[in-house]
Amino acid sequence: MTLIFNAMSQNAQISKLENPITVEYLKANLTNKSPKLILTPTIEKEIKLKLKSDVLVQNYFEHLKKQADLILQKPLLKREMEGFRLLAVSREMVERMGVLCMVYRLNENQKLLKRINDELQAVCNFSDWNPQHYLDVAEMSFAVAIAIDWTGDFLPKSTVQLAKKSLI
């Protein structure tokens, strides 16, 4: 098998792929307006309109508000490993930020914003997000990015800076 692989690699020409995402591309195509990750201003407007007339959307939003209330009763997340993974904590952060940030965007409840801030500060002050397991870091990064994108304009600048530093 090794001989076949060596022969193939000697004869094969490997194409180097160029990354199409350049600084110029990002400057031309990324908006400074938030939110821009998943929830866009257009989608947010559509949801707010449907909240006025669509019973299904109203019911789902009531469910989200109940979920947000349950999150408020839970302790802040802690860096607790399960074996060699932090994945349960990262996934819980994704769940919490998805619910809290969406409900905040739709009704601007200041208790939710405070909790988003507290959760962000908690996870961004972890010693790390367990870089030995990429999925732990990826999911925590996703949760923090969503929180900053959807609510960063309303959070203390110190929290946003801490979150950006943690993402980097």
VEXNU-899175 format. One record per atom (N, C-alpha, C): residue number from 0; residue in three letters; atom name; x, y, z. Coordinates in steps of 0.1 Angstrom, whole numbers. Layout:
N
+-----+------+------+-------+-------+-------+
| pos | code | site |    c1 |    c2 |    c3 |
+-----+------+------+-------+-------+-------+
| NUM |  ALA |   CA |     X |     Y |     Z |
...
+-----+------+------+-------+-------+-------+
# end
This chain:
168
+-----+------+------+-------+-------+-------+
| pos | code | site |    c1 |    c2 |    c3 |
+-----+------+------+-------+-------+-------+
|   0 |  MET |    N |     8 |   -12 |     0 |
|   0 |  MET |   CA |     0 |     0 |     0 |
|   0 |  MET |    C |     9 |    13 |     0 |
|   1 |  THR |    N |    19 |    12 |     8 |
|   1 |  THR |   CA |    28 |    24 |     9 |
|   1 |  THR |    C |    35 |    27 |    -5 |
|   2 |  LEU |    N |    38 |    16 |   -12 |
|   2 |  LEU |   CA |    44 |    18 |   -25 |
|   2 |  LEU |    C |    35 |    24 |   -35 |
|   3 |  ILE |    N |    22 |    20 |   -34 |
|   3 |  ILE |   CA |    12 |    26 |   -43 |
|   3 |  ILE |    C |    10 |    40 |   -40 |
|   4 |  PHE |    N |     9 |    44 |   -28 |
|   4 |  PHE |   CA |     7 |    58 |   -24 |
|   4 |  PHE |    C |    19 |    66 |   -28 |
|   5 |  ASN |    N |    31 |    61 |   -26 |
|   5 |  ASN |   CA |    43 |    69 |   -30 |
|   5 |  ASN |    C |    44 |    71 |   -45 |
|   6 |  ALA |    N |    40 |    61 |   -52 |
|   6 |  ALA |   CA |    40 |    62 |   -67 |
|   6 |  ALA |    C |    30 |    72 |   -71 |
|   7 |  MET |    N |    18 |    71 |   -65 |
|   7 |  MET |   CA |     7 |    81 |   -69 |
|   7 |  MET |    C |    11 |    95 |   -65 |
|   8 |  SER |    N |    17 |    97 |   -54 |
|   8 |  SER |   CA |    21 |   111 |   -50 |
|   8 |  SER |    C |    32 |   117 |   -58 |
|   9 |  GLN |    N |    41 |   108 |   -63 |
|   9 |  GLN |   CA |    52 |   113 |   -72 |
|   9 |  GLN |    C |    46 |   117 |   -86 |
|  10 |  ASN |    N |    36 |   110 |   -91 |
|  10 |  ASN |   CA |    31 |   113 |  -104 |
|  10 |  ASN |    C |    20 |   123 |  -104 |
|  11 |  ALA |    N |    13 |   125 |   -92 |
|  11 |  ALA |   CA |     2 |   134 |   -92 |
|  11 |  ALA |    C |     6 |   148 |   -91 |
|  12 |  GLN |    N |    -1 |   157 |   -97 |
|  12 |  GLN |   CA |     2 |   171 |   -96 |
|  12 |  GLN |    C |    -9 |   177 |   -86 |
|  13 |  ILE |    N |    -5 |   182 |   -76 |
|  13 |  ILE |   CA |   -14 |   187 |   -66 |
|  13 |  ILE |    C |   -16 |   202 |   -68 |
|  14 |  SER |    N |   -29 |   205 |   -70 |
|  14 |  SER |   CA |   -33 |   219 |   -73 |
|  14 |  SER |    C |   -34 |   226 |   -59 |
|  15 |  LYS |    N |   -28 |   238 |   -59 |
|  15 |  LYS |   CA |   -29 |   246 |   -47 |
|  15 |  LYS |    C |   -42 |   255 |   -49 |
|  16 |  LEU |    N |   -51 |   254 |   -39 |
|  16 |  LEU |   CA |   -63 |   262 |   -40 |
|  16 |  LEU |    C |   -60 |   275 |   -34 |
|  17 |  GLU |    N |   -66 |   285 |   -40 |
|  17 |  GLU |   CA |   -65 |   299 |   -35 |
|  17 |  GLU |    C |   -78 |   302 |   -27 |
|  18 |  ASN |    N |   -76 |   309 |   -15 |
|  18 |  ASN |   CA |   -87 |   313 |    -7 |
|  18 |  ASN |    C |   -94 |   325 |   -14 |
|  19 |  PRO |    N |  -106 |   324 |   -18 |
|  19 |  PRO |   CA |  -113 |   335 |   -24 |
|  19 |  PRO |    C |  -116 |   346 |   -15 |
|  20 |  ILE |    N |  -116 |   344 |    -2 |
|  20 |  ILE |   CA |  -119 |   354 |     8 |
|  20 |  ILE |    C |  -107 |   363 |    11 |
|  21 |  THR |    N |  -107 |   375 |     6 |
|  21 |  THR |   CA |   -96 |   384 |     9 |
|  21 |  THR |    C |  -101 |   395 |    17 |
|  22 |  VAL |    N |   -92 |   404 |    22 |
|  22 |  VAL |   CA |   -96 |   415 |    29 |
|  22 |  VAL |    C |  -105 |   424 |    21 |
|  23 |  GLU |    N |  -101 |   426 |     8 |
|  23 |  GLU |   CA |  -109 |   434 |    -1 |
|  23 |  GLU |    C |  -124 |   428 |    -2 |
|  24 |  TYR |    N |  -124 |   415 |    -4 |
|  24 |  TYR |   CA |  -138 |   409 |    -5 |
|  24 |  TYR |    C |  -146 |   411 |     8 |
|  25 |  LEU |    N |  -140 |   410 |    20 |
|  25 |  LEU |   CA |  -147 |   412 |    32 |
|  25 |  LEU |    C |  -151 |   426 |    33 |
|  26 |  LYS |    N |  -143 |   436 |    30 |
|  26 |  LYS |   CA |  -146 |   450 |    31 |
|  26 |  LYS |    C |  -158 |   453 |    21 |
|  27 |  ALA |    N |  -158 |   447 |    10 |
|  27 |  ALA |   CA |  -169 |   450 |     0 |
|  27 |  ALA |    C |  -182 |   443 |     3 |
|  28 |  ASN |    N |  -181 |   431 |    10 |
|  28 |  ASN |   CA |  -193 |   423 |    12 |
|  28 |  ASN |    C |  -199 |   422 |    26 |
|  29 |  LEU |    N |  -191 |   426 |    36 |
|  29 |  LEU |   CA |  -196 |   425 |    50 |
|  29 |  LEU |    C |  -202 |   438 |    54 |
|  30 |  THR |    N |  -214 |   437 |    59 |
|  30 |  THR |   CA |  -220 |   449 |    64 |
|  30 |  THR |    C |  -216 |   452 |    79 |
|  31 |  ASN |    N |  -216 |   464 |    82 |
|  31 |  ASN |   CA |  -213 |   468 |    96 |
|  31 |  ASN |    C |  -225 |   467 |   105 |
|  32 |  LYS |    N |  -237 |   466 |    99 |
|  32 |  LYS |   CA |  -250 |   466 |   106 |
|  32 |  LYS |    C |  -251 |   452 |   112 |
|  33 |  SER |    N |  -257 |   452 |   124 |
|  33 |  SER |   CA |  -260 |   439 |   131 |
|  33 |  SER |    C |  -275 |   439 |   133 |
|  34 |  PRO |    N |  -281 |   427 |   134 |
|  34 |  PRO |   CA |  -274 |   414 |   133 |
|  34 |  PRO |    C |  -272 |   410 |   118 |
|  35 |  LYS |    N |  -262 |   402 |   116 |
|  35 |  LYS |   CA |  -259 |   397 |   103 |
|  35 |  LYS |    C |  -257 |   382 |   103 |
|  36 |  LEU |    N |  -256 |   375 |   114 |
|  36 |  LEU |   CA |  -254 |   361 |   115 |
|  36 |  LEU |    C |  -268 |   354 |   117 |
|  37 |  ILE |    N |  -273 |   348 |   107 |
|  37 |  ILE |   CA |  -286 |   340 |   107 |
|  37 |  ILE |    C |  -297 |   350 |   107 |
|  38 |  LEU |    N |  -298 |   358 |   118 |
|  38 |  LEU |   CA |  -309 |   368 |   119 |
|  38 |  LEU |    C |  -304 |   380 |   113 |
|  39 |  THR |    N |  -311 |   384 |   102 |
|  39 |  THR |   CA |  -307 |   397 |    95 |
|  39 |  THR |    C |  -318 |   407 |    98 |
|  40 |  PRO |    N |  -315 |   420 |    96 |
|  40 |  PRO |   CA |  -326 |   430 |    98 |
|  40 |  PRO |    C |  -339 |   426 |    90 |
|  41 |  THR |    N |  -338 |   421 |    78 |
|  41 |  THR |   CA |  -349 |   418 |    70 |
|  41 |  THR |    C |  -357 |   406 |    77 |
|  42 |  ILE |    N |  -350 |   396 |    81 |
|  42 |  ILE |   CA |  -357 |   385 |    88 |
|  42 |  ILE |    C |  -363 |   389 |   101 |
|  43 |  GLU |    N |  -356 |   398 |   108 |
|  43 |  GLU |   CA |  -361 |   403 |   121 |
|  43 |  GLU |    C |  -374 |   411 |   119 |
|  44 |  LYS |    N |  -375 |   419 |   108 |
|  44 |  LYS |   CA |  -387 |   426 |   105 |
|  44 |  LYS |    C |  -398 |   417 |   102 |
|  45 |  GLU |    N |  -395 |   407 |    94 |
|  45 |  GLU |   CA |  -406 |   397 |    90 |
|  45 |  GLU |    C |  -411 |   390 |   102 |
|  46 |  ILE |    N |  -402 |   386 |   112 |
|  46 |  ILE |   CA |  -407 |   379 |   124 |
|  46 |  ILE |    C |  -416 |   389 |   132 |
|  47 |  LYS |    N |  -412 |   401 |   133 |
|  47 |  LYS |   CA |  -420 |   411 |   141 |
|  47 |  LYS |    C |  -433 |   413 |   135 |
|  48 |  LEU |    N |  -434 |   413 |   122 |
|  48 |  LEU |   CA |  -447 |   414 |   115 |
|  48 |  LEU |    C |  -456 |   402 |   117 |
|  49 |  LYS |    N |  -450 |   390 |   116 |
|  49 |  LYS |   CA |  -457 |   378 |   118 |
|  49 |  LYS |    C |  -462 |   377 |   133 |
|  50 |  LEU |    N |  -454 |   382 |   142 |
|  50 |  LEU |   CA |  -458 |   382 |   156 |
|  50 |  LEU |    C |  -472 |   389 |   158 |
|  51 |  LYS |    N |  -475 |   398 |   150 |
|  51 |  LYS |   CA |  -487 |   406 |   151 |
|  51 |  LYS |    C |  -499 |   398 |   145 |
|  52 |  SER |    N |  -497 |   388 |   136 |
|  52 |  SER |   CA |  -508 |   382 |   129 |
|  52 |  SER |    C |  -508 |   367 |   129 |
|  53 |  ASP |    N |  -497 |   361 |   130 |
|  53 |  ASP |   CA |  -495 |   346 |   128 |
|  53 |  ASP |    C |  -496 |   339 |   141 |
|  54 |  VAL |    N |  -506 |   331 |   144 |
|  54 |  VAL |   CA |  -508 |   325 |   156 |
|  54 |  VAL |    C |  -497 |   315 |   159 |
|  55 |  LEU |    N |  -492 |   308 |   149 |
|  55 |  LEU |   CA |  -481 |   298 |   151 |
|  55 |  LEU |    C |  -469 |   305 |   155 |
|  56 |  VAL |    N |  -465 |   316 |   149 |
|  56 |  VAL |   CA |  -453 |   324 |   153 |
|  56 |  VAL |    C |  -455 |   329 |   168 |
|  57 |  GLN |    N |  -467 |   334 |   171 |
|  57 |  GLN |   CA |  -470 |   339 |   184 |
|  57 |  GLN |    C |  -468 |   328 |   195 |
|  58 |  ASN |    N |  -473 |   316 |   191 |
|  58 |  ASN |   CA |  -472 |   305 |   201 |
|  58 |  ASN |    C |  -457 |   301 |   203 |
|  59 |  TYR |    N |  -450 |   301 |   192 |
|  59 |  TYR |   CA |  -436 |   297 |   193 |
|  59 |  TYR |    C |  -428 |   307 |   201 |
|  60 |  PHE |    N |  -432 |   320 |   199 |
|  60 |  PHE |   CA |  -425 |   330 |   207 |
|  60 |  PHE |    C |  -429 |   329 |   222 |
|  61 |  GLU |    N |  -441 |   325 |   225 |
|  61 |  GLU |   CA |  -444 |   323 |   239 |
|  61 |  GLU |    C |  -436 |   312 |   245 |
|  62 |  HIS |    N |  -434 |   301 |   237 |
|  62 |  HIS |   CA |  -425 |   290 |   241 |
|  62 |  HIS |    C |  -411 |   295 |   244 |
|  63 |  LEU |    N |  -406 |   303 |   235 |
|  63 |  LEU |   CA |  -392 |   309 |   236 |
|  63 |  LEU |    C |  -391 |   317 |   249 |
|  64 |  LYS |    N |  -402 |   325 |   252 |
|  64 |  LYS |   CA |  -401 |   333 |   264 |
|  64 |  LYS |    C |  -402 |   325 |   276 |
|  65 |  LYS |    N |  -409 |   314 |   276 |
|  65 |  LYS |   CA |  -409 |   304 |   288 |
|  65 |  LYS |    C |  -395 |   298 |   289 |
|  66 |  GLN |    N |  -389 |   295 |   278 |
|  66 |  GLN |   CA |  -375 |   289 |   279 |
|  66 |  GLN |    C |  -365 |   299 |   284 |
|  67 |  ALA |    N |  -367 |   312 |   281 |
|  67 |  ALA |   CA |  -358 |   322 |   286 |
|  67 |  ALA |    C |  -360 |   324 |   301 |
|  68 |  ASP |    N |  -373 |   323 |   305 |
|  68 |  ASP |   CA |  -375 |   324 |   320 |
|  68 |  ASP |    C |  -369 |   312 |   327 |
|  69 |  LEU |    N |  -369 |   300 |   321 |
|  69 |  LEU |   CA |  -362 |   289 |   328 |
|  69 |  LEU |    C |  -347 |   291 |   328 |
|  70 |  ILE |    N |  -341 |   297 |   318 |
|  70 |  ILE |   CA |  -327 |   299 |   318 |
|  70 |  ILE |    C |  -323 |   309 |   329 |
|  71 |  LEU |    N |  -332 |   319 |   331 |
|  71 |  LEU |   CA |  -329 |   329 |   341 |
|  71 |  LEU |    C |  -328 |   322 |   355 |
|  72 |  GLN |    N |  -335 |   311 |   357 |
|  72 |  GLN |   CA |  -335 |   304 |   370 |
|  72 |  GLN |    C |  -323 |   295 |   372 |
|  73 |  LYS |    N |  -315 |   293 |   361 |
|  73 |  LYS |   CA |  -304 |   284 |   362 |
|  73 |  LYS |    C |  -291 |   291 |   366 |
|  74 |  PRO |    N |  -282 |   284 |   372 |
|  74 |  PRO |   CA |  -269 |   291 |   375 |
|  74 |  PRO |    C |  -261 |   294 |   362 |
|  75 |  LEU |    N |  -252 |   303 |   363 |
|  75 |  LEU |   CA |  -244 |   306 |   351 |
|  75 |  LEU |    C |  -235 |   294 |   348 |
|  76 |  LEU |    N |  -231 |   293 |   336 |
|  76 |  LEU |   CA |  -223 |   281 |   331 |
|  76 |  LEU |    C |  -210 |   282 |   338 |
|  77 |  LYS |    N |  -205 |   270 |   340 |
|  77 |  LYS |   CA |  -191 |   268 |   346 |
|  77 |  LYS |    C |  -183 |   259 |   337 |
|  78 |  ARG |    N |  -170 |   260 |   338 |
|  78 |  ARG |   CA |  -161 |   252 |   329 |
|  78 |  ARG |    C |  -160 |   238 |   336 |
|  79 |  GLU |    N |  -170 |   230 |   333 |
|  79 |  GLU |   CA |  -170 |   216 |   338 |
|  79 |  GLU |    C |  -168 |   206 |   327 |
|  80 |  MET |    N |  -157 |   199 |   328 |
|  80 |  MET |   CA |  -154 |   189 |   317 |
|  80 |  MET |    C |  -162 |   176 |   320 |
|  81 |  GLU |    N |  -166 |   169 |   310 |
|  81 |  GLU |   CA |  -171 |   156 |   310 |
|  81 |  GLU |    C |  -160 |   147 |   303 |
|  82 |  GLY |    N |  -152 |   140 |   310 |
|  82 |  GLY |   CA |  -141 |   133 |   304 |
|  82 |  GLY |    C |  -131 |   143 |   299 |
|  83 |  PHE |    N |  -128 |   143 |   286 |
|  83 |  PHE |   CA |  -119 |   153 |   281 |
|  83 |  PHE |    C |  -127 |   163 |   272 |
|  84 |  ARG |    N |  -140 |   164 |   274 |
|  84 |  ARG |   CA |  -148 |   173 |   266 |
|  84 |  ARG |    C |  -155 |   184 |   275 |
|  85 |  LEU |    N |  -157 |   195 |   269 |
|  85 |  LEU |   CA |  -164 |   207 |   274 |
|  85 |  LEU |    C |  -177 |   208 |   266 |
|  86 |  LEU |    N |  -180 |   199 |   258 |
|  86 |  LEU |   CA |  -191 |   200 |   248 |
|  86 |  LEU |    C |  -204 |   202 |   254 |
|  87 |  ALA |    N |  -208 |   196 |   265 |
|  87 |  ALA |   CA |  -221 |   198 |   271 |
|  87 |  ALA |    C |  -222 |   213 |   275 |
|  88 |  VAL |    N |  -212 |   219 |   280 |
|  88 |  VAL |   CA |  -212 |   233 |   284 |
|  88 |  VAL |    C |  -213 |   242 |   271 |
|  89 |  SER |    N |  -206 |   239 |   261 |
|  89 |  SER |   CA |  -206 |   247 |   249 |
|  89 |  SER |    C |  -220 |   246 |   242 |
|  90 |  ARG |    N |  -226 |   234 |   242 |
|  90 |  ARG |   CA |  -239 |   233 |   236 |
|  90 |  ARG |    C |  -250 |   240 |   244 |
|  91 |  GLU |    N |  -248 |   239 |   257 |
|  91 |  GLU |   CA |  -258 |   246 |   266 |
|  91 |  GLU |    C |  -257 |   262 |   263 |
|  92 |  MET |    N |  -245 |   266 |   261 |
|  92 |  MET |   CA |  -243 |   280 |   258 |
|  92 |  MET |    C |  -249 |   284 |   244 |
|  93 |  VAL |    N |  -248 |   275 |   235 |
|  93 |  VAL |   CA |  -255 |   278 |   222 |
|  93 |  VAL |    C |  -270 |   279 |   224 |
|  94 |  GLU |    N |  -275 |   269 |   232 |
|  94 |  GLU |   CA |  -290 |   269 |   235 |
|  94 |  GLU |    C |  -294 |   282 |   242 |
|  95 |  ARG |    N |  -286 |   286 |   252 |
|  95 |  ARG |   CA |  -290 |   298 |   260 |
|  95 |  ARG |    C |  -289 |   310 |   252 |
|  96 |  MET |    N |  -279 |   312 |   244 |
|  96 |  MET |   CA |  -277 |   324 |   236 |
|  96 |  MET |    C |  -288 |   325 |   225 |
|  97 |  GLY |    N |  -291 |   313 |   219 |
|  97 |  GLY |   CA |  -301 |   313 |   208 |
|  97 |  GLY |    C |  -314 |   318 |   214 |
|  98 |  VAL |    N |  -318 |   313 |   225 |
|  98 |  VAL |   CA |  -331 |   317 |   232 |
|  98 |  VAL |    C |  -331 |   331 |   237 |
|  99 |  LEU |    N |  -321 |   334 |   246 |
|  99 |  LEU |   CA |  -321 |   347 |   252 |
|  99 |  LEU |    C |  -319 |   358 |   242 |
| 100 |  CYS |    N |  -310 |   357 |   232 |
| 100 |  CYS |   CA |  -308 |   367 |   223 |
| 100 |  CYS |    C |  -320 |   369 |   214 |
| 101 |  MET |    N |  -326 |   359 |   209 |
| 101 |  MET |   CA |  -338 |   360 |   201 |
| 101 |  MET |    C |  -349 |   367 |   208 |
| 102 |  VAL |    N |  -352 |   363 |   220 |
| 102 |  VAL |   CA |  -363 |   369 |   228 |
| 102 |  VAL |    C |  -359 |   384 |   231 |
| 103 |  TYR |    N |  -347 |   386 |   234 |
| 103 |  TYR |   CA |  -343 |   400 |   236 |
| 103 |  TYR |    C |  -345 |   409 |   224 |
| 104 |  ARG |    N |  -341 |   404 |   212 |
| 104 |  ARG |   CA |  -342 |   411 |   200 |
| 104 |  ARG |    C |  -357 |   415 |   197 |
| 105 |  LEU |    N |  -366 |   406 |   201 |
| 105 |  LEU |   CA |  -380 |   408 |   198 |
| 105 |  LEU |    C |  -388 |   416 |   209 |
| 106 |  ASN |    N |  -383 |   416 |   221 |
| 106 |  ASN |   CA |  -391 |   424 |   231 |
| 106 |  ASN |    C |  -382 |   432 |   241 |
| 107 |  GLU |    N |  -369 |   433 |   239 |
| 107 |  GLU |   CA |  -360 |   442 |   246 |
| 107 |  GLU |    C |  -361 |   441 |   261 |
| 108 |  ASN |    N |  -363 |   429 |   266 |
| 108 |  ASN |   CA |  -364 |   427 |   281 |
| 108 |  ASN |    C |  -350 |   429 |   287 |
| 109 |  GLN |    N |  -348 |   438 |   295 |
| 109 |  GLN |   CA |  -335 |   442 |   301 |
| 109 |  GLN |    C |  -330 |   431 |   310 |
| 110 |  LYS |    N |  -338 |   423 |   316 |
| 110 |  LYS |   CA |  -334 |   411 |   325 |
| 110 |  LYS |    C |  -326 |   401 |   316 |
| 111 |  LEU |    N |  -331 |   400 |   304 |
| 111 |  LEU |   CA |  -325 |   390 |   294 |
| 111 |  LEU |    C |  -311 |   396 |   290 |
| 112 |  LEU |    N |  -311 |   409 |   287 |
| 112 |  LEU |   CA |  -298 |   414 |   283 |
| 112 |  LEU |    C |  -288 |   413 |   294 |
| 113 |  LYS |    N |  -292 |   415 |   306 |
| 113 |  LYS |   CA |  -282 |   414 |   318 |
| 113 |  LYS |    C |  -277 |   399 |   318 |
| 114 |  ARG |    N |  -286 |   390 |   316 |
| 114 |  ARG |   CA |  -282 |   376 |   317 |
| 114 |  ARG |    C |  -273 |   372 |   305 |
| 115 |  ILE |    N |  -276 |   377 |   294 |
| 115 |  ILE |   CA |  -267 |   375 |   282 |
| 115 |  ILE |    C |  -253 |   380 |   286 |
| 116 |  ASN |    N |  -253 |   392 |   291 |
| 116 |  ASN |   CA |  -240 |   398 |   295 |
| 116 |  ASN |    C |  -233 |   389 |   306 |
| 117 |  ASP |    N |  -240 |   385 |   316 |
| 117 |  ASP |   CA |  -234 |   377 |   326 |
| 117 |  ASP |    C |  -229 |   363 |   321 |
| 118 |  GLU |    N |  -237 |   357 |   312 |
| 118 |  GLU |   CA |  -233 |   344 |   306 |
| 118 |  GLU |    C |  -220 |   346 |   297 |
| 119 |  LEU |    N |  -220 |   357 |   289 |
| 119 |  LEU |   CA |  -208 |   360 |   281 |
| 119 |  LEU |    C |  -196 |   362 |   290 |
| 120 |  GLN |    N |  -197 |   370 |   300 |
| 120 |  GLN |   CA |  -186 |   372 |   309 |
| 120 |  GLN |    C |  -181 |   359 |   315 |
| 121 |  ALA |    N |  -190 |   351 |   319 |
| 121 |  ALA |   CA |  -187 |   338 |   326 |
| 121 |  ALA |    C |  -179 |   329 |   316 |
| 122 |  VAL |    N |  -184 |   327 |   304 |
| 122 |  VAL |   CA |  -177 |   317 |   295 |
| 122 |  VAL |    C |  -164 |   324 |   289 |
| 123 |  CYS |    N |  -164 |   337 |   288 |
| 123 |  CYS |   CA |  -152 |   343 |   282 |
| 123 |  CYS |    C |  -141 |   344 |   293 |
| 124 |  ASN |    N |  -144 |   342 |   305 |
| 124 |  ASN |   CA |  -134 |   341 |   316 |
| 124 |  ASN |    C |  -130 |   327 |   319 |
| 125 |  PHE |    N |  -135 |   317 |   312 |
| 125 |  PHE |   CA |  -130 |   304 |   314 |
| 125 |  PHE |    C |  -115 |   304 |   311 |
| 126 |  SER |    N |  -107 |   295 |   316 |
| 126 |  SER |   CA |   -93 |   294 |   313 |
| 126 |  SER |    C |   -91 |   291 |   298 |
| 127 |  ASP |    N |  -100 |   284 |   292 |
| 127 |  ASP |   CA |  -100 |   281 |   278 |
| 127 |  ASP |    C |  -113 |   274 |   274 |
| 128 |  TRP |    N |  -115 |   272 |   262 |
| 128 |  TRP |   CA |  -127 |   265 |   257 |
| 128 |  TRP |    C |  -124 |   250 |   252 |
| 129 |  ASN |    N |  -113 |   245 |   258 |
| 129 |  ASN |   CA |  -109 |   231 |   256 |
| 129 |  ASN |    C |  -104 |   229 |   241 |
| 130 |  PRO |    N |   -93 |   236 |   238 |
| 130 |  PRO |   CA |   -88 |   235 |   224 |
| 130 |  PRO |    C |   -84 |   221 |   220 |
| 131 |  GLN |    N |   -82 |   212 |   229 |
| 131 |  GLN |   CA |   -79 |   198 |   225 |
| 131 |  GLN |    C |   -90 |   191 |   218 |
| 132 |  HIS |    N |  -102 |   196 |   219 |
| 132 |  HIS |   CA |  -114 |   191 |   212 |
| 132 |  HIS |    C |  -121 |   202 |   204 |
| 133 |  TYR |    N |  -118 |   202 |   191 |
| 133 |  TYR |   CA |  -122 |   214 |   183 |
| 133 |  TYR |    C |  -137 |   217 |   184 |
| 134 |  LEU |    N |  -146 |   207 |   185 |
| 134 |  LEU |   CA |  -160 |   210 |   186 |
| 134 |  LEU |    C |  -164 |   218 |   198 |
| 135 |  ASP |    N |  -157 |   216 |   209 |
| 135 |  ASP |   CA |  -160 |   224 |   221 |
| 135 |  ASP |    C |  -157 |   239 |   218 |
| 136 |  VAL |    N |  -146 |   242 |   212 |
| 136 |  VAL |   CA |  -143 |   255 |   208 |
| 136 |  VAL |    C |  -152 |   261 |   198 |
| 137 |  ALA |    N |  -155 |   253 |   188 |
| 137 |  ALA |   CA |  -164 |   257 |   177 |
| 137 |  ALA |    C |  -178 |   261 |   182 |
| 138 |  GLU |    N |  -184 |   253 |   190 |
| 138 |  GLU |   CA |  -197 |   256 |   195 |
| 138 |  GLU |    C |  -197 |   268 |   204 |
| 139 |  MET |    N |  -187 |   269 |   213 |
| 139 |  MET |   CA |  -186 |   280 |   222 |
| 139 |  MET |    C |  -184 |   293 |   214 |
| 140 |  SER |    N |  -176 |   292 |   204 |
| 140 |  SER |   CA |  -173 |   304 |   195 |
| 140 |  SER |    C |  -186 |   308 |   188 |
| 141 |  PHE |    N |  -194 |   298 |   183 |
| 141 |  PHE |   CA |  -207 |   301 |   177 |
| 141 |  PHE |    C |  -216 |   308 |   186 |
| 142 |  ALA |    N |  -217 |   303 |   198 |
| 142 |  ALA |   CA |  -226 |   310 |   208 |
| 142 |  ALA |    C |  -222 |   324 |   212 |
| 143 |  VAL |    N |  -209 |   326 |   214 |
| 143 |  VAL |   CA |  -204 |   339 |   217 |
| 143 |  VAL |    C |  -206 |   349 |   205 |
| 144 |  ALA |    N |  -203 |   344 |   193 |
| 144 |  ALA |   CA |  -205 |   352 |   181 |
| 144 |  ALA |    C |  -220 |   356 |   179 |
| 145 |  ILE |    N |  -229 |   347 |   181 |
| 145 |  ILE |   CA |  -243 |   350 |   180 |
| 145 |  ILE |    C |  -247 |   361 |   190 |
| 146 |  ALA |    N |  -242 |   359 |   202 |
| 146 |  ALA |   CA |  -246 |   369 |   213 |
| 146 |  ALA |    C |  -241 |   382 |   210 |
| 147 |  ILE |    N |  -228 |   383 |   205 |
| 147 |  ILE |   CA |  -222 |   396 |   202 |
| 147 |  ILE |    C |  -229 |   402 |   189 |
| 148 |  ASP |    N |  -232 |   394 |   179 |
| 148 |  ASP |   CA |  -238 |   399 |   167 |
| 148 |  ASP |    C |  -253 |   404 |   170 |
| 149 |  TRP |    N |  -260 |   397 |   178 |
| 149 |  TRP |   CA |  -274 |   400 |   180 |
| 149 |  TRP |    C |  -276 |   410 |   191 |
| 150 |  THR |    N |  -267 |   411 |   201 |
| 150 |  THR |   CA |  -270 |   420 |   212 |
| 150 |  THR |    C |  -258 |   429 |   215 |
| 151 |  GLY |    N |  -247 |   428 |   208 |
| 151 |  GLY |   CA |  -235 |   436 |   211 |
| 151 |  GLY |    C |  -237 |   451 |   212 |
| 152 |  ASP |    N |  -246 |   456 |   204 |
| 152 |  ASP |   CA |  -249 |   471 |   204 |
| 152 |  ASP |    C |  -255 |   475 |   217 |
| 153 |  PHE |    N |  -260 |   466 |   225 |
| 153 |  PHE |   CA |  -267 |   469 |   237 |
| 153 |  PHE |    C |  -259 |   465 |   249 |
| 154 |  LEU |    N |  -248 |   458 |   248 |
| 154 |  LEU |   CA |  -240 |   453 |   259 |
| 154 |  LEU |    C |  -229 |   463 |   262 |
| 155 |  PRO |    N |  -224 |   462 |   274 |
| 155 |  PRO |   CA |  -212 |   471 |   278 |
| 155 |  PRO |    C |  -201 |   468 |   268 |
| 156 |  LYS |    N |  -194 |   479 |   265 |
| 156 |  LYS |   CA |  -182 |   477 |   255 |
| 156 |  LYS |    C |  -172 |   468 |   261 |
| 157 |  SER |    N |  -170 |   467 |   274 |
| 157 |  SER |   CA |  -161 |   458 |   280 |
| 157 |  SER |    C |  -164 |   444 |   278 |
| 158 |  THR |    N |  -177 |   441 |   278 |
| 158 |  THR |   CA |  -181 |   427 |   275 |
| 158 |  THR |    C |  -179 |   423 |   261 |
| 159 |  VAL |    N |  -182 |   432 |   252 |
| 159 |  VAL |   CA |  -179 |   430 |   237 |
| 159 |  VAL |    C |  -164 |   428 |   235 |
| 160 |  GLN |    N |  -156 |   436 |   241 |
| 160 |  GLN |   CA |  -142 |   435 |   239 |
| 160 |  GLN |    C |  -137 |   422 |   245 |
| 161 |  LEU |    N |  -142 |   418 |   256 |
| 161 |  LEU |   CA |  -138 |   405 |   262 |
| 161 |  LEU |    C |  -142 |   393 |   253 |
| 162 |  ALA |    N |  -154 |   394 |   248 |
| 162 |  ALA |   CA |  -159 |   383 |   239 |
| 162 |  ALA |    C |  -150 |   383 |   226 |
| 163 |  LYS |    N |  -147 |   394 |   220 |
| 163 |  LYS |   CA |  -139 |   394 |   208 |
| 163 |  LYS |    C |  -125 |   389 |   211 |
| 164 |  LYS |    N |  -120 |   393 |   222 |
| 164 |  LYS |   CA |  -106 |   387 |   226 |
| 164 |  LYS |    C |  -107 |   372 |   228 |
| 165 |  SER |    N |  -117 |   367 |   234 |
| 165 |  SER |   CA |  -119 |   353 |   236 |
| 165 |  SER |    C |  -121 |   346 |   223 |
| 166 |  LEU |    N |  -128 |   351 |   213 |
| 166 |  LEU |   CA |  -130 |   345 |   200 |
| 166 |  LEU |    C |  -116 |   344 |   193 |
| 167 |  ILE |    N |  -109 |   355 |   194 |
| 167 |  ILE |   CA |   -96 |   355 |   187 |
| 167 |  ILE |    C |   -86 |   345 |   194 |
+-----+------+------+-------+-------+-------+
# end
